[in-house]
Amino acid sequence: MSSESISMEDMKKEIDTLKKEIKKIKSNMIDPDSILTEEDYIFLQKYRKEKEKGQLLSESEVRNGLGL
């Protein structure tokens, strides 16, 4: 292990550089939960059409229909 001497000024510059790099990386990250598969996209389109036509059932309607 080498004992390297680094000034506080150099340390601050390096930390600032790392902060900028982290900020850039974060801004370019993709949220895996925001990625739709082709199947997800098809179901989403179907849901939107059914919602538009008023064909969706509420949770309570489903429960009543199942006798729960």
C-alpha positions, -999 to +999 in steps of 0.1 A: +000+000+000+015+033-010+011+063+011+002+090-014-001+125-003-029+145-018-038+180-011-073+190+000-077+211-031-069+181-054-092+160-034-120+185-038-114+187-075-116+149-078-148+147-058-164+174-079-153+156-111-168+123-097-201+141-088-204+155-123-197+120-138-223+104-115-249+131-125-242+124-161-246+086-157-278+091-137-293+113-164-286+086-190-299+056-171-330+038-182-356+028-157-361-009-164-397-006-152-404+019-180-395-006-208-425-023-224-422-056-242-442-061-274-467-081-254-470-054-227-476-028-255-504-049-271-521-053-237-518-016-230-534-007-263-562-032-256-568-018-221-570+018-235-596+007-261-617-011-235-614+019-211-625+043-239-655+021-246-664+018-209-659-019-210-638-022-178-650-036-146-642-022-112-626-045-085-659-046-066-678-056-098-653-084-103-656-095-067-694-095-068-693-115-101-671-141-084-693-142-053-665-128-030 
